[in-house]
Amino acid sequence: MSVLFISGIDTDIGKTYATGMIAKALMQHGVNVITQKLVQTGVARDLISGKIGIADDIITHRQLMGIPLQPCDIDNTTCPYRYEKPASPHLSAALANDILNTDVITSVTKILQADYEVVLLEGAGGLLVPITEQLLTLDYIAEQGYPLILVTSGRLGSINHTLLSLEAIKSRGLDVHSVIYNHIHDNAAQTDEQIAASTIKFLQNYLAEYHPTAHWLALPVQEDNGFSHTDFILPQNFV
């Protein structure tokens, strides 16, 4: 298993934080790991050169891992498709008069696999976000056969979104590698401790019945600066 795809039940669920924390934990276990971003939208353009910058999520991954940007980041191997418009990839690419070719994404993943034991490939938005007019994110994952890590939370509605995502994964015949609970929404509007605790219990029971080989993990609570002083402990057989 050299590629794990990290997705979430929705946008702003904490995929980037999860990806960076998993990478950091794997590094601490002596695993040679790198992260990749499927496609990044909402990337700032340099006012002088006019060039699109490095993917924001890749920068965050490296900060969480405690390492500088790598050569494969600087030459954009870890995220070849970056767009200025913060929107669904199919729209952002169209507005940039660009054509997103998933073969390019696959080829750079293989390049990274040659140098690293594990590649953590973070998606954009949820599983059914369109990459192009013809291809959903989940279609691409199914083509590649990547095991999936799904990030969820205790926000009101998360049970529904999580089960829908798990059903979609199952319909493509893909493996649910892990479900990661992110505490990011524990204190959000319309969510309280009872809702969050009930969500955790329900999803754990659901996984045990329908996806018994999947890992259940909880991310350390993020500090105000977006980081955590608590190590993220992975199960011994995670990879």
VOPAGU-2260 file (C-alpha; in pm, 1 decimal, decimal comma):
REM VOPAGU-2260
SITE   aa  ch    i         X         Y         Z
SITE  MET   A    0       0,0       0,0       0,0
SITE  SER   A    1     187,2     307,0    -115,9
SITE  VAL   A    2     -95,2     554,3    -192,9
SITE  LEU   A    3    -374,3     650,4      45,7
SITE  PHE   A    4    -642,1     894,5     -68,6
SITE  ILE   A    5    -769,1    1138,3     195,5
SITE  SER   A    6   -1116,3    1280,0     140,3
SITE  GLY   A    7   -1387,2    1421,9     362,9
SITE  ILE   A    8   -1761,5    1437,2     403,3
SITE  ASP   A    9   -1759,8    1800,0     288,9
SITE  THR   A   10   -1532,9    2095,0     230,3
SITE  ASP   A   11   -1367,9    2257,9     535,0
SITE  ILE   A   12   -1383,9    1932,8     732,3
SITE  GLY   A   13   -1011,4    1918,7     807,2
SITE  LYS   A   14    -864,5    1702,5     529,2
SITE  THR   A   15    -549,9    1912,6     515,0
SITE  TYR   A   16    -495,0    1895,9     890,6
SITE  ALA   A   17    -557,4    1520,4     886,2
SITE  THR   A   18    -319,6    1466,3     594,1
SITE  GLY   A   19     -40,3    1664,0     757,6
SITE  MET   A   20     -87,9    1494,8    1094,3
SITE  ILE   A   21     -87,1    1146,6     939,5
SITE  ALA   A   22     230,7    1233,2     750,1
SITE  LYS   A   23     394,4    1360,1    1069,2
SITE  ALA   A   24     295,6    1045,3    1260,1
SITE  LEU   A   25     430,9     821,6     983,6
SITE  MET   A   26     757,5    1014,3     982,7
SITE  GLN   A   27     785,2     956,5    1356,5
SITE  HIS   A   28     753,8     583,7    1284,6
SITE  GLY   A   29    1040,6     603,0    1036,3
SITE  VAL   A   30     824,5     588,4     724,7
SITE  ASN   A   31     946,1     784,9     422,6
SITE  VAL   A   32     625,8     972,4     338,0
SITE  ILE   A   33     518,1    1260,0     115,0
SITE  THR   A   34     186,5    1432,8      61,7
SITE  GLN   A   35      25,9    1528,3    -266,3
SITE  LYS   A   36    -273,9    1745,5    -350,9
SITE  LEU   A   37    -509,1    1629,9    -627,2
SITE  VAL   A   38    -586,6    1985,9    -736,8
SITE  GLN   A   39    -583,0    2316,2    -547,7
SITE  THR   A   40    -814,8    2606,9    -611,7
SITE  GLY   A   41    -806,7    2952,1    -458,1
SITE  VAL   A   42    -429,1    2985,2    -499,9
SITE  ALA   A   43    -287,9    3337,7    -506,2
SITE  ARG   A   44    -110,2    3465,7    -815,9
SITE  ASP   A   45     221,9    3645,4    -776,4
SITE  LEU   A   46     160,6    4009,5    -868,3
SITE  ILE   A   47     508,8    4052,2   -1017,9
SITE  SER   A   48     565,9    3727,8   -1207,5
SITE  GLY   A   49     198,2    3651,6   -1269,2
SITE  LYS   A   50     259,0    3287,1   -1176,4
SITE  ILE   A   51      29,4    3079,2    -958,7
SITE  GLY   A   52     195,3    2994,8    -627,7
SITE  ILE   A   53     257,3    2664,7    -453,9
SITE  ALA   A   54     -59,1    2491,1    -333,1
SITE  ASP   A   55    -165,6    2627,2       5,5
SITE  ASP   A   56    -246,1    2281,4     140,2
SITE  ILE   A   57      99,6    2150,9      51,1
SITE  ILE   A   58     252,0    2438,5     247,6
SITE  THR   A   59      29,5    2350,3     545,4
SITE  HIS   A   60     126,5    1981,8     519,2
SITE  ARG   A   61     495,7    2069,7     545,2
SITE  GLN   A   62     435,0    2301,5     839,9
SITE  LEU   A   63     246,9    2026,3    1024,1
SITE  MET   A   64     520,9    1776,2     937,0
SITE  GLY   A   65     784,2    2018,4    1067,5
SITE  ILE   A   66     987,7    2013,3     746,8
SITE  PRO   A   67    1062,5    2275,0     478,2
SITE  LEU   A   68     911,9    2270,1     132,8
SITE  GLN   A   69    1066,7    1988,3     -65,9
SITE  PRO   A   70    1208,7    2010,1    -420,8
SITE  CYS   A   71     899,5    1820,9    -543,0
SITE  ASP   A   72     686,7    2098,0    -391,4
SITE  ILE   A   73     885,1    2381,3    -541,2
SITE  ASP   A   74     861,9    2232,0    -891,3
SITE  ASN   A   75     489,5    2162,7    -828,8
SITE  THR   A   76     516,8    1786,0    -868,8
SITE  THR   A   77     307,0    1750,2    -552,7
SITE  CYS   A   78      30,1    1962,3    -704,4
SITE  PRO   A   79      57,4    2030,9   -1077,3
SITE  TYR   A   80    -292,5    2180,1   -1108,3
SITE  ARG   A   81    -343,4    2503,3    -916,6
SITE  TYR   A   82    -609,9    2760,5    -996,3
SITE  GLU   A   83    -690,9    3110,5    -878,7
SITE  LYS   A   84   -1069,0    3083,1    -851,1
SITE  PRO   A   85   -1177,8    2924,9    -517,9
SITE  ALA   A   86   -1437,0    2692,6    -665,6
SITE  SER   A   87   -1495,9    2335,7    -777,2
SITE  PRO   A   88   -1196,9    2217,8    -988,1
SITE  HIS   A   89   -1402,2    2181,7   -1306,8
SITE  LEU   A   90   -1511,1    2546,3   -1285,2
SITE  SER   A   91   -1175,0    2683,6   -1172,3
SITE  ALA   A   92    -999,5    2508,4   -1461,6
SITE  ALA   A   93   -1256,0    2635,5   -1713,3
SITE  LEU   A   94   -1219,3    2993,8   -1588,8
SITE  ALA   A   95    -841,8    2958,3   -1628,5
SITE  ASN   A   96    -891,9    2831,0   -1985,8
SITE  ASP   A   97    -715,2    2513,6   -1883,0
SITE  ILE   A   98    -788,9    2145,0   -1928,5
SITE  LEU   A   99    -721,3    1929,0   -1625,7
SITE  ASN   A  100    -571,8    1600,0   -1743,5
SITE  THR   A  101    -590,4    1332,2   -1473,4
SITE  ASP   A  102    -315,0    1136,0   -1650,0
SITE  VAL   A  103     -78,2    1411,3   -1537,3
SITE  ILE   A  104    -190,7    1365,7   -1176,7
SITE  THR   A  105    -142,1     989,1   -1202,2
SITE  SER   A  106     203,7    1031,1   -1354,3
SITE  VAL   A  107     327,9    1261,0   -1076,5
SITE  THR   A  108     190,6    1021,4    -814,7
SITE  LYS   A  109     403,1     747,6    -972,7
SITE  ILE   A  110     705,3     977,9    -969,2
SITE  LEU   A  111     652,5    1033,2    -596,5
SITE  GLN   A  112     603,6     660,2    -537,1
SITE  ALA   A  113     949,5     599,4    -680,1
SITE  ASP   A  114    1105,2     813,0    -405,3
SITE  TYR   A  115     873,0     757,6    -108,8
SITE  GLU   A  116     725,1     458,6      70,6
SITE  VAL   A  117     385,8     623,0     119,0
SITE  VAL   A  118     206,6     896,4     -75,1
SITE  LEU   A  119     -86,8    1065,3      99,4
SITE  LEU   A  120    -304,2    1211,0    -176,4
SITE  GLU   A  121    -547,6    1474,9     -51,3
SITE  GLY   A  122    -858,8    1546,1    -252,8
SITE  ALA   A  123   -1045,2    1872,2    -304,3
SITE  GLY   A  124   -1380,4    1897,8    -128,4
SITE  GLY   A  125   -1593,4    1585,6     -93,3
SITE  LEU   A  126   -1598,8    1259,8    -284,4
SITE  LEU   A  127   -1841,8    1366,7    -555,8
SITE  VAL   A  128   -1677,9    1698,3    -638,1
SITE  PRO   A  129   -1628,3    1717,0   -1018,0
SITE  ILE   A  130   -1266,5    1730,1   -1127,7
SITE  THR   A  131   -1375,0    1784,8   -1488,0
SITE  GLU   A  132   -1713,3    1807,9   -1658,8
SITE  GLN   A  133   -1703,2    1429,7   -1711,0
SITE  LEU   A  134   -1518,0    1300,1   -1403,8
SITE  LEU   A  135   -1601,1    1305,6   -1033,4
SITE  THR   A  136   -1331,8    1274,6    -769,0
SITE  LEU   A  137   -1464,4     932,0    -669,8
SITE  ASP   A  138   -1452,6     817,6   -1033,3
SITE  TYR   A  139   -1082,4     897,3   -1039,2
SITE  ILE   A  140   -1018,0     718,1    -709,4
SITE  ALA   A  141   -1203,8     413,9    -842,8
SITE  GLU   A  142    -993,2     414,9   -1160,3
SITE  GLN   A  143    -679,8     402,1    -947,4
SITE  GLY   A  144    -819,0     168,2    -680,6
SITE  TYR   A  145    -681,1     375,0    -392,7
SITE  PRO   A  146    -785,7     288,9     -35,2
SITE  LEU   A  147    -976,8     578,8     118,8
SITE  ILE   A  148    -939,9     771,9     439,8
SITE  LEU   A  149   -1257,1     968,5     518,3
SITE  VAL   A  150   -1251,0    1270,1     750,7
SITE  THR   A  151   -1567,9    1350,6     944,8
SITE  SER   A  152   -1674,7    1556,7    1247,3
SITE  GLY   A  153   -1946,1    1590,1    1509,4
SITE  ARG   A  154   -2126,7    1873,5    1334,1
SITE  LEU   A  155   -2504,7    1833,9    1314,8
SITE  GLY   A  156   -2566,4    1644,4     990,0
SITE  SER   A  157   -2231,8    1466,6     990,0
SITE  ILE   A  158   -2386,8    1122,8    1041,6
SITE  ASN   A  159   -2591,5    1160,6     725,1
SITE  HIS   A  160   -2297,8    1295,9     521,5
SITE  THR   A  161   -2064,2    1026,1     652,5
SITE  LEU   A  162   -2301,8     740,0     571,6
SITE  LEU   A  163   -2369,8     881,2     225,0
SITE  SER   A  164   -1993,8     898,9     164,0
SITE  LEU   A  165   -1943,8     542,0     287,7
SITE  GLU   A  166   -2226,0     420,2      62,3
SITE  ALA   A  167   -2068,0     596,4    -235,0
SITE  ILE   A  168   -1731,0     436,7    -157,9
SITE  LYS   A  169   -1893,3      94,1    -126,6
SITE  SER   A  170   -2078,3     138,1    -457,1
SITE  ARG   A  171   -1742,2     178,3    -635,6
SITE  GLY   A  172   -1603,5    -135,9    -471,3
SITE  LEU   A  173   -1336,1      60,3    -286,5
SITE  ASP   A  174   -1180,8      -7,1      52,9
SITE  VAL   A  175   -1248,6     218,7     349,2
SITE  HIS   A  176    -906,1     232,3     508,7
SITE  SER   A  177    -995,4     469,3     794,2
SITE  VAL   A  178   -1253,6     710,9     923,2
SITE  ILE   A  179   -1095,9    1001,0    1107,7
SITE  TYR   A  180   -1300,1    1207,7    1351,0
SITE  ASN   A  181   -1197,1    1572,0    1363,8
SITE  HIS   A  182   -1299,0    1771,1    1672,3
SITE  ILE   A  183   -1307,8    2089,7    1463,5
SITE  HIS   A  184   -1688,3    2123,3    1482,8
SITE  ASP   A  185   -1751,7    2001,9    1837,8
SITE  ASN   A  186   -1843,2    2354,3    1948,3
SITE  ALA   A  187   -1987,1    2481,0    1621,6
SITE  ALA   A  188   -2331,9    2637,2    1594,3
SITE  GLN   A  189   -2611,2    2377,9    1627,5
SITE  THR   A  190   -2364,3    2127,7    1772,7
SITE  ASP   A  191   -2296,9    2046,8    2137,0
SITE  GLU   A  192   -2121,0    1781,2    2344,1
SITE  GLN   A  193   -2421,1    1548,2    2334,4
SITE  ILE   A  194   -2445,4    1562,8    1953,7
SITE  ALA   A  195   -2070,3    1513,7    1911,4
SITE  ALA   A  196   -2059,4    1222,0    2155,9
SITE  SER   A  197   -2362,0    1057,1    1994,5
SITE  THR   A  198   -2208,6    1101,0    1648,7
SITE  ILE   A  199   -1887,9     930,1    1758,2
SITE  LYS   A  200   -2073,0     637,1    1916,6
SITE  PHE   A  201   -2304,3     586,9    1619,7
SITE  LEU   A  202   -2028,2     599,4    1359,5
SITE  GLN   A  203   -1802,5     367,3    1557,1
SITE  ASN   A  204   -2084,5     111,4    1581,1
SITE  TYR   A  205   -2165,0     153,4    1211,8
SITE  LEU   A  206   -1803,6      95,2    1110,1
SITE  ALA   A  207   -1775,3    -209,6    1334,3
SITE  GLU   A  208   -2077,8    -365,6    1162,4
SITE  TYR   A  209   -2031,6    -264,3     798,3
SITE  HIS   A  210   -1658,4    -185,3     765,0
SITE  PRO   A  211   -1494,1    -398,4    1036,1
SITE  THR   A  212   -1143,0    -370,4     890,5
SITE  ALA   A  213   -1149,3      11,3     880,8
SITE  HIS   A  214    -955,5     208,4    1140,4
SITE  TRP   A  215   -1136,6     459,5    1361,1
SITE  LEU   A  216    -908,3     747,4    1460,3
SITE  ALA   A  217    -958,3    1081,0    1635,2
SITE  LEU   A  218    -742,8    1380,6    1551,2
SITE  PRO   A  219    -586,3    1579,5    1833,9
SITE  VAL   A  220    -773,3    1901,6    1902,8
SITE  GLN   A  221    -631,6    2192,2    1705,1
SITE  GLU   A  222    -494,2    2491,4    1891,8
SITE  ASP   A  223    -586,8    2848,0    1792,5
SITE  ASN   A  224    -280,9    2856,9    1565,0
SITE  GLY   A  225    -408,3    2552,8    1370,9
SITE  PHE   A  226    -156,7    2311,4    1521,3
SITE  SER   A  227    -160,1    2062,0    1806,4
SITE  HIS   A  228      93,1    1988,7    2078,5
SITE  THR   A  229     -42,6    1633,5    2106,2
SITE  ASP   A  230     105,6    1358,3    1893,4
SITE  PHE   A  231    -126,8    1172,1    1657,7
SITE  ILE   A  232     -90,6     803,6    1738,7
SITE  LEU   A  233    -150,3     564,1    1450,1
SITE  PRO   A  234    -229,7     194,2    1491,1
SITE  GLN   A  235      64,2     -37,1    1430,3
SITE  ASN   A  236     -86,7    -183,3    1110,8
SITE  PHE   A  237    -187,8     152,7     962,4
SITE  VAL   A  238      36,5     102,6     657,7
